[in-house]
Amino acid sequence: MSYQPPPTGYPQYPQYPTYPQKRERPFGVAIIAVLEALSGILYLLIGIFMIVGGIAFASIIMKGISVPITGFSLGAIFMAVGVVLIIFGIIALIMAKGLWDGKGWAWTITLILNVIGLIFGIISLIFTRSGGGIIPLLINVIIIYYLTRPHVKAFFGKGGYVQPPPPPPPPQRGYPQY
């Protein structure tokens, strides 16, 4: 038995698809993704400057300028830190792209990193007893709260897809059509 359209006289109701529609990116997700991309670019730039500074520092040592030998190891440390920062920058850019595209793994990693940041922020407040860590702590709380909202979770495929309401039932026979 195949589908047959309703007889004439019955109103046509739209057929709702059972598959998800194109997802709208929530504005807050766009902000988080852009900030993540900016931090990734900043990490890359600082990493490049650290490597260049380390090379310059090591070359000064090799030219025989009177700098203690610890300067050479300091140059190597600068270069190593620069490489680590470049790696963090690349990871941050990948995370930003995943957040922008609504990838579930990006949501999970962002949530985990913000929970870790929240824990370190609380520990920092306890041991340092200074108010300097309150703003990063609040940012972590806001991001965690926002990422757990139903529409944001649905964008990342972490919540159930909310289907539109079913169409109204067809009119019953015997009643006049208006």
C-alpha positions in Angstrom: 0.0 0.0 0.0 1.6 3.3 -1.1 0.9 6.8 0.1 -2.1 8.5 -1.4 -2.9 12.2 -1.0 -6.0 13.1 0.9 -9.2 13.4 -1.1 -10.2 16.8 -2.4 -11.8 19.0 0.2 -9.3 18.0 2.9 -6.7 20.7 3.6 -3.1 19.9 2.8 -0.9 19.9 5.8 2.9 20.3 5.4 4.9 17.1 5.9 7.6 17.6 8.6 10.9 15.9 7.9 12.2 13.4 10.4 15.8 14.4 9.8 17.5 17.4 11.4 17.4 20.7 9.5 20.4 22.9 9.0 21.5 24.0 12.4 21.8 27.6 13.2 25.0 28.5 15.0 24.2 30.1 18.4 25.7 33.6 18.7 27.6 32.6 21.9 29.2 29.7 20.2 30.4 32.1 17.4 31.9 34.4 20.1 33.7 31.5 21.9 35.0 30.2 18.5 36.4 33.6 17.5 38.0 34.1 20.9 39.6 30.6 20.6 40.9 31.5 17.2 42.3 34.8 18.4 44.1 33.0 21.3 45.5 30.5 18.8 46.9 33.2 16.7 48.3 34.9 19.8 50.0 31.6 20.9 51.5 31.2 17.4 52.9 34.8 17.3 54.3 34.6 20.8 55.8 31.1 20.0 57.5 32.5 16.9 58.9 35.4 18.8 60.2 33.1 21.6 61.9 30.9 19.0 63.4 33.9 17.2 64.5 35.4 20.6 66.0 32.1 21.7 68.0 31.8 18.4 69.2 35.4 18.8 70.1 34.8 22.3 72.1 31.7 21.5 73.8 33.4 18.6 75.0 36.2 20.8 76.5 33.5 23.1 78.3 31.8 20.1 79.8 35.1 19.0 81.7 35.3 22.2 80.0 38.3 23.8 80.6 38.1 27.5 77.3 36.5 28.6 77.5 33.6 31.0 77.0 30.1 29.7 73.6 30.0 31.3 72.6 32.4 28.5 73.0 29.6 26.0 70.7 27.3 28.0 68.3 30.2 28.4 68.1 30.6 24.7 67.4 26.9 24.4 64.6 27.2 27.0 63.1 30.1 25.0 63.1 28.0 21.8 61.5 25.0 23.6 58.8 27.2 25.1 58.2 28.7 21.7 57.7 25.3 20.1 55.2 24.4 22.9 53.3 27.7 22.3 53.2 27.0 18.6 51.7 23.6 19.3 49.1 25.1 21.6 48.3 27.7 18.9 47.7 25.0 16.3 45.5 23.1 18.8 43.6 26.3 19.6 42.9 27.0 15.9 41.7 23.4 15.4 39.4 23.8 18.4 38.1 27.1 17.0 37.3 25.4 13.7 35.5 22.6 15.5 33.5 25.0 17.6 32.6 27.0 14.6 31.4 23.9 12.7 29.5 22.5 15.6 31.7 19.3 16.1 30.8 17.3 19.2 34.5 16.7 20.0 35.1 20.4 20.2 32.2 20.8 22.7 33.5 18.0 24.8 37.1 19.3 24.9 36.0 22.9 25.5 33.8 21.8 28.4 36.6 19.6 29.9 39.2 22.4 29.6 36.9 24.9 31.2 36.1 22.6 34.1 39.9 22.2 34.6 40.3 25.9 34.4 37.5 26.3 37.0 39.2 23.9 39.4 42.6 25.6 39.0 40.9 29.0 39.4 39.3 27.9 42.7 42.7 26.4 43.9 44.4 29.7 42.9 41.8 31.8 44.8 42.2 29.6 47.9 46.0 29.6 48.0 46.8 33.1 46.7 43.9 34.9 48.5 44.0 37.6 45.8 41.0 38.7 43.7 43.0 38.5 40.5 41.7 35.1 39.6 38.0 35.9 39.9 37.5 37.1 36.3 38.9 34.0 34.7 36.9 31.9 37.2 33.7 33.7 36.2 34.5 33.3 32.5 34.9 29.6 33.0 31.6 29.4 34.9 29.8 31.3 32.1 31.2 29.2 29.3 30.4 26.0 31.2 26.8 27.2 31.8 26.4 28.3 28.2 27.7 25.1 26.7 25.2 23.1 28.7 22.1 25.0 27.5 19.8 22.7 25.4 20.0 24.7 22.2 23.8 24.8 22.3 24.1 21.1 23.1 21.7 20.4 20.2 24.0 22.5 17.9 26.9 20.2 18.8 24.8 17.0 18.5 24.9 16.4 22.2 21.3 16.9 23.0 18.2 15.3 21.5 16.9 16.8 18.3 13.8 18.8 19.0 11.3 18.0 16.3 8.6 20.4 15.3 5.1 19.7 16.6 3.1 17.2 14.6 0.6 18.6 12.1 -3.0 19.0 13.3 -5.3 16.1 12.8 -7.4 16.2 9.6 -11.0 17.5 10.0 -13.5 14.9 10.9 -16.2 14.0 8.4 -19.6 15.5 8.8 -18.5 18.9 9.9 -18.6 21.8 7.5 -15.3 23.1 6.1 -14.6 26.8 6.5 
